[in-house]
Amino acid sequence: MQIKPRQHLLDIWQAMARHSFHDGEWVWGEWGGESSVADAERLLCLLYPATEIPAFRLDDPDTTQEDVYQVMKKAGGRPELPAKIVAAAADFMRTHTCDDKSPSFAGGHYFGSKGEATEVTDRQRALGVVDSYSMSVTLCLATLGFLKVYETRTRRADVRETIAELRAATSGRLTAAMVSLLRSFTVDVFEADSDQGRTLIGLLGQDRPSQRQVLERFQRHFRTLRAAIVDDLVLSANVEERLRDENQFFECGWAWSIVRDTPEVGTDELIGSQPAGVADSVPHLYFTVVALDGIQDLFSERTLTLGLLSAEQQKLAEALRLRWVLTQQFWSGIARFGADRWPLEDIPWRTTGQRLESEYLSLSVAAILVHDLMRRRATDDDLTRTVSVMERLAERGRITSRMTIDDPMIRLHDPGVTLPLQGSDQLGPPLQWSMSDFSAQLLKRTIQLCTLSRNLASHERLLGLAEDIFDHMWKRRIRDGEGAGLWDNIHAVYPEAEIRKRRVPVSWSITERVTEVMVQAHEMYRQPPIRSPELTELARALISESAHLLGNEQMEPAPTDAGRQGMQLRNIEVKLRRARGLVDEQPGTAYALALDVLGQLDSLARAREAAYRGV
């Protein structure tokens, strides 16, 4: 199925308007306010495209395009539409605020427990989670950008008052989210002969070297990175001392929430009290990927151009950027460790801290590798091998291959991979986090790689894979009832899946991921096409021959300017001039134009020869 970003986004927005606007007013519904993560994802389905794609802008009623307005008209007329979005965002900020006026990042109903007999406590539901911190960064930046334009377009006093209130709340929430992300970052150090160490050695030793050989390779490979973590980050005395010992292994990344005993981050911004941490000091691959996705928005071109960060927020952003780079370097190095077979190519991935094994974890490591490849100049070998990993994950995940009878892979999609949240048992039963968005995440990373790739063969493989995954995802839309046109109906593609009673009718997590993919696909298509050196050489040869033959044709007796032949020669000149202008960026188009020119010139030559014979 061909990916058509504009049309598919319009379809999603039409379904959003049908679901979330009743009588022209935003309605959160039964599950609104229950999870800051879900509510942020829901708002981002509108705000992210509206602030990233000029054709989908809603902040200036005068520039809202007709097809965009038509799918959103349930929300009201052109002047009212941005005001309704501002009101919904303001309601979100008020709803997800604690009694002491500090922002709430509660995971809510996204938290689960093992077995139906154990109930998640209210205190546990109110715990902050990295998913919420990261989503809040993206949402707040999108909201601040939206307000920056819309406040210059409206004169309504009530709306301007709401804008001022929303801007203050959004800025405070952004700062609090950044502080929480800093306090959720962790470095885990462990012995080589511990359970974690033996797991890591098995993962890194693809050519089955001895434990000592793996440790020595690890020491050499990560010596510079280890020194950077020790010198540039503030660590506890115990962690710093152990990290300086090169005989110790380590991992870095984000825990699921604020790490226990992590000190508060000093800031001049008014963000209320900083909650005590409860998470064990263990990095989680899933939450590390989520954090990396949000942090990169802090230094995007749009954020910098619009000046969305205050001076204090810029300091926090630099601290997060340092952790963002170090984490990518570490996990990219782990994924590609060794001279021959990559650990990433040994699917499924095995974690050291949680002792989990899953294709989803392989995808998480691949996602960090994609981040790193986008940050630096990727080699053709890196890209080719990463493409193969993506293709294998799609096949193993039964996206591009069929399900077998009683196939255990169905659990990858429904109910999803379950992640234990260590440290959560201090406040009740041990919490779990379910990840059922494997297909959407795989699509997202495939499109990112496709945008990155400038290798024609790899690009074609990635685009074909992306279209296969998107076809799978598009079939999973809800067909009727509440949430029609949104996600997720797993039985549409896996009818043999167990029918489960769903607590929440719409998966805003998957809907937001697909929306984000459409924005990325738009960016991919906006890039110049990949330039083929062979095609460029052929195009130049055709243009050269065309120019020569045109010169010969113009040596013939001049036709009447108003005549058909004169018009044809002028048209040939225009096409040849355009072919010359496009040959470097679009050699295929230049080739086609030059071929057309040659055909027209040949027609003129044959007509002249026929005329001579007639004489």
C-alpha positions as CSV (number, residue, x, y, z in Angstrom):
1,M,0.0,0.0,0.0
2,Q,1.5,3.3,-1.1
3,I,2.0,5.8,1.8
4,K,0.2,9.0,1.0
5,P,1.0,11.3,4.0
6,R,-1.5,14.1,3.2
7,Q,-4.5,11.9,2.5
8,H,-3.8,9.5,5.4
9,L,-3.4,12.4,7.8
10,L,-6.7,13.9,6.6
11,D,-8.4,10.5,7.2
12,I,-6.9,10.4,10.7
13,W,-8.0,14.0,11.5
14,Q,-11.5,13.3,10.2
15,A,-11.7,10.3,12.6
16,M,-10.3,12.5,15.4
17,A,-12.8,15.2,14.8
18,R,-15.6,12.7,14.8
19,H,-14.4,11.1,18.0
20,S,-13.2,14.0,20.1
21,F,-15.5,17.0,19.1
22,H,-19.2,16.9,20.0
23,D,-21.3,19.8,19.0
24,G,-18.2,21.8,18.3
25,E,-16.6,21.2,21.7
26,W,-13.6,19.0,22.7
27,V,-14.8,16.1,24.8
28,W,-12.3,13.9,26.6
29,G,-14.8,11.1,27.2
30,E,-14.8,8.4,29.9
31,W,-11.1,7.8,29.9
32,G,-10.0,11.4,29.6
33,G,-7.9,12.6,32.6
34,E,-7.0,9.0,33.6
35,S,-3.5,9.0,32.1
36,S,-1.3,12.0,31.3
37,V,0.4,9.8,28.7
38,A,-2.8,8.9,26.8
39,D,-4.1,12.5,26.9
40,A,-0.8,13.9,25.6
41,E,-0.8,11.4,22.8
42,R,-4.3,12.3,21.9
43,L,-3.6,16.0,21.7
44,L,-0.4,15.3,19.7
45,C,-2.4,13.6,17.0
46,L,-3.6,17.1,16.1
47,L,-0.9,19.4,17.3
48,Y,2.1,17.5,15.9
49,P,1.1,17.6,12.2
50,A,-0.4,21.1,12.7
51,T,3.0,22.5,13.8
52,E,5.4,20.4,11.7
53,I,3.7,20.4,8.2
54,P,2.8,23.9,6.8
55,A,-0.1,22.5,4.8
56,F,-1.8,21.4,8.0
57,R,-1.4,24.6,9.9
58,L,-4.3,25.5,12.2
59,D,-2.8,28.4,14.1
60,D,-3.7,31.0,11.3
61,P,-7.4,30.7,10.2
62,D,-6.6,32.7,7.0
63,T,-4.1,30.1,5.8
64,T,-6.0,26.9,6.8
65,Q,-6.4,24.9,3.6
66,E,-9.8,23.9,2.3
67,D,-9.4,20.1,2.6
68,V,-8.0,20.4,6.1
69,Y,-10.9,22.6,7.1
70,Q,-13.4,20.2,5.6
71,V,-12.2,17.2,7.7
72,M,-12.1,19.3,10.9
73,K,-15.3,21.3,10.5
74,K,-17.0,19.3,13.3
75,A,-14.9,21.4,15.6
76,G,-16.3,24.6,14.3
77,G,-15.6,27.3,11.6
78,R,-12.2,28.5,10.6
79,P,-11.9,31.2,13.3
80,E,-13.1,28.9,16.1
81,L,-10.9,25.9,15.3
82,P,-7.6,27.2,16.8
83,A,-9.5,28.5,19.8
84,K,-11.0,25.1,20.4
85,I,-7.5,23.5,20.3
86,V,-6.2,26.1,22.7
87,A,-9.1,25.3,25.1
88,A,-8.4,21.6,24.9
89,A,-4.7,22.1,25.6
90,A,-5.5,24.4,28.5
91,D,-7.9,21.8,29.9
92,F,-5.1,19.2,29.7
93,M,-2.7,21.4,31.6
94,R,-5.3,22.0,34.4
95,T,-6.3,18.4,34.6
96,H,-2.8,17.1,34.9
97,T,-1.7,19.3,37.7
98,C,-1.2,18.2,41.3
99,D,-2.7,19.8,44.4
100,D,0.5,21.7,45.0
101,K,0.2,23.2,41.5
102,S,3.1,21.1,40.2
103,P,2.6,19.3,36.9
104,S,1.4,15.7,37.1
105,F,3.0,13.0,34.9
106,A,0.8,10.1,36.1
107,G,0.9,6.9,34.1
108,G,-2.6,6.1,35.2
109,H,-4.3,3.2,33.5
110,Y,-1.2,2.5,31.5
111,F,0.2,0.9,34.6
112,G,-0.8,-2.7,35.1
113,S,-0.1,-5.5,37.6
114,K,0.5,-9.2,37.3
115,G,-2.9,-11.0,37.5
116,E,-6.4,-9.6,37.9
117,A,-6.4,-10.3,41.6
118,T,-3.8,-7.6,42.4
119,E,-5.1,-4.1,42.0
120,V,-2.9,-1.1,41.2
121,T,-3.1,1.4,44.1
122,D,-4.0,5.1,43.6
123,R,-0.5,6.1,44.7
124,Q,1.0,3.9,42.0
125,R,-1.3,5.3,39.3
126,A,-0.2,8.8,40.2
127,L,3.5,7.9,39.7
128,G,5.3,9.7,36.9
129,V,6.7,7.7,34.0
130,V,9.3,8.5,31.4
131,D,6.7,8.1,28.6
132,S,4.8,11.1,30.1
133,Y,8.0,13.2,30.5
134,S,9.0,12.6,26.9
135,M,5.5,13.1,25.5
136,S,5.2,16.3,27.5
137,V,8.4,17.7,26.0
138,T,7.0,17.1,22.5
139,L,3.5,18.4,23.4
140,C,4.7,21.5,25.2
141,L,7.0,22.5,22.3
142,A,4.2,22.0,19.8
143,T,1.8,24.0,22.0
144,L,4.3,26.9,22.5
145,G,4.9,27.1,18.8
146,F,1.2,27.0,18.1
147,L,0.5,29.8,20.6
148,K,3.4,32.0,19.2
149,V,1.6,32.3,15.9
150,Y,-2.1,32.2,17.0
151,E,-1.8,34.9,19.6
152,T,-0.9,37.4,16.7
153,R,-4.0,36.3,14.8
154,T,-6.8,36.6,17.4
155,R,-8.3,39.7,19.1
156,R,-10.8,37.9,21.4
157,A,-10.0,39.0,24.9
158,D,-11.2,35.6,26.4
159,V,-9.0,33.7,24.1
160,R,-5.9,35.9,24.7
161,E,-6.4,35.4,28.4
162,T,-6.5,31.6,27.9
163,I,-3.4,31.8,25.8
164,A,-1.5,33.7,28.5
165,E,-2.6,31.1,31.1
166,L,-1.7,28.2,28.8
167,R,1.7,29.6,27.9
168,A,2.7,29.8,31.5
169,A,1.4,26.3,32.3
170,T,3.0,24.8,29.3
171,S,6.4,26.4,30.0
172,G,6.2,25.2,33.6
173,R,5.3,21.7,32.5
174,L,8.1,21.6,29.9
175,T,10.7,22.5,32.6
176,A,9.3,19.9,35.0
177,A,9.4,17.3,32.3
178,M,13.1,18.1,31.5
179,V,14.0,18.0,35.1
180,S,12.3,14.6,35.5
181,L,14.1,13.2,32.5
182,L,17.4,14.3,34.0
183,R,16.5,12.6,37.3
184,S,15.4,9.4,35.4
185,F,18.7,8.9,33.7
186,T,20.9,6.3,35.3
187,V,24.2,4.4,34.9
188,D,24.3,0.8,36.1
189,V,27.7,-0.7,36.9
190,F,28.1,-4.5,37.5
191,E,30.7,-7.2,37.8
192,A,31.8,-9.4,34.9
193,D,31.0,-12.6,36.8
194,S,27.6,-11.4,38.0
195,D,24.4,-12.7,36.3
196,Q,24.2,-9.4,34.4
197,G,27.8,-9.6,33.4
198,R,27.5,-13.2,32.1
199,T,24.4,-12.2,30.1
200,L,26.3,-9.2,28.5
201,I,29.3,-11.4,27.7
202,G,27.1,-13.9,26.0
203,L,25.5,-11.1,24.0
204,L,28.7,-9.4,23.0
205,G,30.7,-12.6,22.4
206,Q,29.2,-13.5,19.0
207,D,32.4,-15.3,18.0
208,R,32.5,-17.1,21.4
209,P,35.7,-15.6,22.8
210,S,36.7,-16.0,26.5
211,Q,35.2,-13.8,29.3
212,R,38.6,-12.0,29.6
213,Q,38.7,-11.3,25.8
214,V,35.2,-9.8,25.8
215,L,36.0,-7.7,28.9
216,E,39.2,-6.4,27.2
217,R,37.4,-5.6,24.0
218,F,34.7,-3.8,26.0
219,Q,37.4,-1.8,27.9
220,R,39.0,-0.7,24.6
221,H,35.8,0.1,22.8
222,F,34.2,2.1,25.6
223,R,37.2,3.7,27.3
224,T,36.6,7.2,25.9
225,L,32.8,6.9,26.6
226,R,33.4,5.7,30.2
227,A,35.7,8.7,30.8
228,A,33.2,11.1,29.3
229,I,30.4,9.8,31.7
230,V,32.7,10.1,34.7
231,D,34.0,13.6,33.8
232,D,30.8,15.2,32.4
233,L,28.0,13.7,34.5
234,V,27.1,14.1,38.2
235,L,27.1,10.6,39.6
236,S,26.8,9.2,43.1
237,A,30.2,8.6,44.8
238,N,29.6,4.9,44.8
239,V,28.7,4.7,41.1
240,E,31.6,7.0,40.1
241,E,34.1,4.9,42.0
242,R,32.9,1.6,40.5
243,L,32.7,3.2,37.0
244,R,36.4,4.2,37.2
245,D,37.3,0.5,37.5
246,E,37.7,-0.7,34.0
247,N,37.1,-4.3,35.1
248,Q,33.5,-3.4,35.6
249,F,30.8,-3.5,32.9
250,F,28.2,-0.7,32.7
251,E,25.0,0.3,30.9
252,C,23.5,3.8,30.7
253,G,20.0,5.0,29.7
254,W,16.7,5.9,31.3
255,A,14.9,4.0,34.0
256,W,11.1,3.8,33.9
257,S,10.6,6.8,36.3
258,I,12.7,9.1,38.6
259,V,15.4,7.0,40.1
260,R,15.3,6.4,43.9
261,D,17.6,8.6,46.0
262,T,18.3,10.9,43.0
263,P,18.8,14.5,44.2
264,E,16.7,17.3,43.1
265,V,17.8,19.4,40.1
266,G,18.4,23.0,40.9
267,T,16.3,25.4,38.7
268,D,15.1,29.0,38.9
269,E,11.8,28.0,37.1
270,L,8.7,27.6,39.2
271,I,7.8,23.9,38.8
272,G,6.6,23.1,42.3
273,S,8.0,20.2,44.4
274,Q,10.2,17.6,42.8
275,P,8.8,14.1,43.7
276,A,11.0,11.5,45.4
277,G,12.2,8.7,43.0
278,V,11.0,5.1,43.3
279,A,12.6,3.4,40.3
280,D,15.6,1.1,40.7
281,S,18.8,2.3,39.0
282,V,18.4,0.1,36.0
283,P,18.2,1.4,32.4
284,H,15.2,0.1,30.3
285,L,15.6,-0.1,26.6
286,Y,12.0,0.8,25.9
287,F,12.1,3.9,28.1
288,T,15.5,4.9,26.8
289,V,14.1,5.0,23.3
290,V,11.1,7.0,24.4
291,A,13.3,9.5,26.1
292,L,15.6,9.9,23.1
293,D,12.6,10.5,20.9
294,G,11.4,13.4,23.1
295,I,14.8,15.0,23.8
296,Q,15.7,15.4,20.2
297,D,12.7,17.8,19.8
298,L,14.5,20.2,22.2
299,F,17.2,21.1,19.7
300,S,15.2,20.7,16.4
301,E,15.4,23.4,13.8
302,R,11.9,24.6,14.6
303,T,12.6,24.9,18.4
304,L,15.7,26.9,17.7
305,T,14.2,29.1,15.0
306,L,11.1,30.0,17.1
307,G,13.1,30.5,20.3
308,L,10.8,28.3,22.3
309,L,13.1,27.7,25.2
310,S,13.9,30.1,28.0
311,A,17.5,30.6,29.2
312,E,17.0,28.2,32.1
313,Q,15.4,25.6,29.8
314,Q,18.3,25.9,27.4
315,K,20.7,24.9,30.2
316,L,18.5,21.8,31.0
317,A,18.3,21.0,27.3
318,E,22.2,21.0,27.0
319,A,22.4,18.6,30.0
320,L,19.8,16.3,28.3
321,R,21.6,16.6,25.0
322,L,24.8,15.3,26.6
323,R,23.0,12.3,28.0
324,W,21.3,11.9,24.6
325,V,24.6,11.7,22.7
326,L,26.3,9.4,25.3
327,T,23.4,7.0,25.4
328,Q,23.3,6.7,21.6
329,Q,27.0,6.2,21.4
330,F,26.8,3.4,24.1
331,W,23.9,1.4,22.7
332,S,25.0,1.9,19.1
333,G,28.4,0.5,20.1
334,I,26.8,-2.4,21.9
335,A,24.5,-3.2,18.9
336,R,27.5,-3.3,16.5
337,F,30.1,-4.7,18.9
338,G,32.8,-6.9,17.4
339,A,34.4,-7.3,14.0
340,D,32.0,-9.8,12.4
341,R,28.4,-10.6,13.4
342,W,26.6,-7.8,15.2
343,P,24.9,-8.6,18.6
344,L,21.9,-6.8,17.1
345,E,21.7,-9.4,14.3
346,D,21.3,-12.1,17.0
347,I,17.5,-11.9,17.3
348,P,15.8,-11.8,19.8
349,W,17.7,-9.4,22.1
350,R,18.3,-10.3,25.7
351,T,18.4,-7.7,28.5
352,T,20.9,-7.9,31.3
353,G,18.9,-6.2,34.1
354,Q,15.4,-7.6,33.6
355,R,16.4,-10.9,31.9
356,L,13.9,-10.5,29.2
357,E,14.1,-11.7,25.6
358,S,12.0,-10.4,22.7
359,E,11.9,-9.1,19.2
360,Y,10.5,-5.9,20.6
361,L,13.8,-5.4,22.5
362,S,15.8,-6.0,19.3
363,L,13.6,-3.3,17.7
364,S,14.4,-1.0,20.7
365,V,18.1,-1.4,20.2
366,A,17.7,-0.9,16.4
367,A,15.8,2.3,17.2
368,I,18.7,3.7,19.2
369,L,21.1,2.6,16.4
370,V,18.8,4.5,13.9
371,H,19.0,7.6,16.2
372,D,22.8,7.3,16.1
373,L,23.0,6.8,12.4
374,M,20.8,9.9,11.9
375,R,23.1,11.9,14.2
376,R,26.4,11.0,12.4
377,R,27.2,10.0,8.8
378,A,26.1,6.4,8.4
379,T,28.2,4.1,6.2
380,D,26.6,2.0,3.5
381,D,27.6,-1.2,5.5
382,D,25.8,0.1,8.6
383,L,22.7,0.9,6.6
384,T,22.6,-2.3,4.6
385,R,23.0,-4.5,7.8
386,T,20.4,-2.4,9.6
387,V,17.9,-2.8,6.7
388,S,18.4,-6.6,7.0
389,V,17.6,-6.4,10.7
390,M,14.4,-4.5,10.0
391,E,13.3,-7.0,7.3
392,R,13.9,-9.9,9.7
393,L,12.0,-8.2,12.5
394,A,9.0,-7.7,10.1
395,E,9.1,-11.4,9.1
396,R,9.6,-12.7,12.7
397,G,6.8,-10.4,13.9
398,R,4.4,-11.9,11.3
399,I,3.9,-8.6,9.5
400,T,5.4,-9.8,6.2
401,S,4.9,-13.5,6.8
402,R,1.8,-15.5,7.8
403,M,0.8,-16.6,11.2
404,T,1.1,-20.3,12.0
405,I,-1.3,-22.4,14.1
406,D,-1.0,-21.4,17.7
407,D,1.7,-19.0,16.8
408,P,3.3,-17.6,19.9
409,M,4.2,-14.4,18.0
410,I,0.7,-13.2,18.3
411,R,1.6,-12.1,21.9
412,L,4.1,-9.7,20.5
413,H,1.1,-7.6,19.2
414,D,-1.6,-8.6,21.7
415,P,-1.4,-8.2,24.7
416,G,2.2,-7.1,23.9
417,V,5.5,-7.4,25.6
418,T,5.3,-6.9,29.4
419,L,8.0,-5.0,31.2
420,P,8.4,-5.2,35.0
421,L,8.9,-1.8,36.6
422,Q,11.5,-2.5,39.4
423,G,11.0,-0.4,42.5
424,S,7.2,0.1,42.0
425,D,6.5,-2.5,44.7
426,Q,7.3,0.0,47.4
427,L,3.8,1.5,47.0
428,G,1.8,-1.7,46.2
429,P,2.0,-4.7,43.9
430,P,4.8,-4.9,41.4
431,L,3.8,-2.8,38.3
432,Q,4.1,-3.8,34.7
433,W,4.1,-1.8,31.5
434,S,2.7,-3.4,28.3
435,M,4.1,-2.5,24.9
436,S,1.8,-3.5,22.1
437,D,3.0,-1.1,19.4
438,F,5.6,-3.3,17.7
439,S,4.3,-2.8,14.2
440,A,3.9,1.0,14.6
441,Q,7.4,1.3,16.1
442,L,8.9,-0.8,13.3
443,L,7.1,1.4,10.7
444,K,8.5,4.5,12.4
445,R,12.1,3.3,12.4
446,T,11.8,2.0,8.8
447,I,10.6,5.5,7.6
448,Q,13.4,7.2,9.6
449,L,16.0,4.9,7.9
450,C,14.4,5.5,4.5
451,T,14.7,9.3,5.1
452,L,18.3,8.8,6.0
453,S,19.4,6.4,3.3
454,R,20.9,7.9,0.1
455,N,21.8,4.5,-1.2
456,L,19.4,3.6,-4.0
457,A,19.2,-0.2,-3.3
458,S,18.8,0.3,0.5
459,H,16.2,3.0,-0.1
460,E,14.1,0.8,-2.3
461,R,14.2,-2.1,0.1
462,L,13.2,0.2,3.0
463,L,10.4,1.9,1.1
464,G,9.0,-1.5,0.1
465,L,9.2,-2.7,3.6
466,A,7.6,0.5,4.9
467,E,4.7,0.1,2.5
468,D,4.2,-3.5,3.6
469,I,4.1,-2.5,7.3
470,F,1.8,0.4,6.6
471,D,-0.6,-1.8,4.8
472,H,-0.6,-4.0,7.9
473,M,-1.2,-1.0,10.1
474,W,-3.9,0.6,8.0
475,K,-5.9,-2.7,8.1
476,R,-5.9,-2.5,11.9
477,R,-8.0,0.6,12.1
478,I,-11.3,0.4,14.0
479,R,-14.0,-0.1,11.4
480,D,-17.1,1.0,13.3
481,G,-18.4,2.3,16.7
482,E,-16.4,4.5,19.0
483,G,-13.0,5.3,17.5
484,A,-13.9,4.4,14.0
485,G,-11.0,5.2,11.7
486,L,-8.5,5.2,14.6
487,W,-6.5,2.3,16.2
488,D,-6.4,-0.5,17.2
489,N,-8.3,-3.6,15.9
490,I,-5.8,-6.4,16.1
491,H,-8.3,-9.0,14.9
492,A,-8.5,-7.3,11.5
493,V,-5.1,-8.8,10.6
494,Y,-4.9,-11.6,13.2
495,P,-8.4,-13.1,13.4
496,E,-7.0,-16.1,15.4
497,A,-5.9,-13.8,18.2
498,E,-7.6,-14.3,21.6
499,I,-10.5,-12.0,22.0
500,R,-9.8,-9.9,25.1
501,K,-12.0,-7.4,26.9
502,R,-10.5,-4.1,26.2
503,R,-10.6,-1.5,28.9
504,V,-9.9,1.5,26.6
505,P,-11.7,1.6,23.2
506,V,-9.0,3.6,21.4
507,S,-5.2,3.1,21.6
508,W,-3.9,6.6,21.5
509,S,-0.4,5.2,21.7
510,I,-0.6,3.5,18.4
511,T,-2.7,6.3,16.8
512,E,-0.1,8.8,17.8
513,R,2.7,6.7,16.4
514,V,1.0,6.3,13.1
515,T,0.4,10.1,13.0
516,E,4.0,10.7,13.7
517,V,5.0,8.4,10.9
518,M,2.9,10.3,8.5
519,V,4.8,13.5,9.4
520,Q,8.1,11.7,8.9
521,A,6.9,10.3,5.6
522,H,6.0,13.9,4.5
523,E,9.6,14.9,5.4
524,M,10.9,11.9,3.4
525,Y,9.0,12.9,0.3
526,R,10.1,16.6,0.6
527,Q,13.7,15.5,0.2
528,P,15.4,15.6,-3.2
529,P,15.3,12.1,-4.8
530,I,18.4,10.0,-4.6
531,R,20.8,10.9,-7.4
532,S,22.0,8.1,-9.6
533,P,25.5,8.8,-11.0
534,E,24.8,6.4,-13.9
535,L,21.5,8.1,-14.8
536,T,23.1,11.5,-14.5
537,E,25.8,10.5,-17.0
538,L,23.2,9.2,-19.4
539,A,21.0,12.4,-19.0
540,R,24.0,14.6,-19.7
541,A,24.8,12.6,-22.8
542,L,21.2,13.0,-24.0
543,I,21.2,16.7,-23.2
544,S,24.4,17.2,-25.1
545,E,23.0,15.4,-28.2
546,S,19.8,17.3,-27.9
547,A,21.6,20.6,-27.8
548,H,23.7,19.7,-30.8
549,L,20.7,18.6,-32.9
550,L,18.7,21.7,-31.8
551,G,21.6,23.9,-33.1
552,N,21.5,22.0,-36.4
553,E,17.8,22.5,-36.6
554,Q,18.1,26.2,-36.0
555,M,20.6,26.5,-38.9
556,E,17.8,25.7,-41.3
557,P,15.8,28.5,-42.9
558,A,13.9,30.3,-40.1
559,P,10.3,29.4,-39.8
560,T,7.6,32.0,-39.3
561,D,7.4,33.0,-35.6
562,A,3.7,32.5,-35.5
563,G,3.9,29.2,-37.3
564,R,3.6,25.7,-35.8
565,Q,7.3,24.9,-36.3
566,G,8.4,28.1,-34.6
567,M,6.2,27.3,-31.6
568,Q,7.6,23.8,-31.5
569,L,11.2,25.0,-31.5
570,R,10.6,27.4,-28.7
571,N,8.9,24.6,-26.7
572,I,12.0,22.4,-27.3
573,E,14.3,25.2,-26.0
574,V,12.3,25.5,-22.8
575,K,12.4,21.8,-22.2
576,L,16.1,21.6,-22.9
577,R,16.8,24.5,-20.5
578,R,14.7,22.8,-17.8
579,A,16.5,19.5,-18.4
580,R,19.9,21.2,-17.9
581,G,18.6,22.8,-14.6
582,L,17.4,19.4,-13.2
583,V,20.2,17.1,-14.3
584,D,22.1,17.3,-11.0
585,E,19.1,16.9,-8.6
586,Q,16.6,14.9,-10.7
587,P,18.6,13.1,-13.4
588,G,15.6,10.8,-14.2
589,T,13.4,13.8,-15.0
590,A,16.1,15.4,-17.0
591,Y,16.6,12.1,-18.9
592,A,12.9,12.0,-19.8
593,L,12.8,15.6,-20.9
594,A,15.9,15.1,-23.1
595,L,14.3,12.0,-24.7
596,D,11.2,14.0,-25.4
597,V,13.3,16.8,-27.0
598,L,15.1,14.2,-29.1
599,G,11.8,12.8,-30.3
600,Q,10.5,16.2,-31.3
601,L,13.7,17.1,-33.1
602,D,13.6,13.8,-35.0
603,S,10.0,14.6,-36.0
604,L,11.1,18.0,-37.4
605,A,14.0,16.4,-39.3
606,R,11.7,13.7,-40.8
607,A,9.2,16.3,-41.8
608,R,11.9,18.4,-43.5
609,E,13.3,15.3,-45.3
610,A,9.8,14.5,-46.6
611,A,9.3,18.0,-47.8
612,Y,12.6,17.9,-49.7
613,R,11.6,14.6,-51.4
614,G,8.3,16.1,-52.3
615,V,10.1,19.0,-54.1
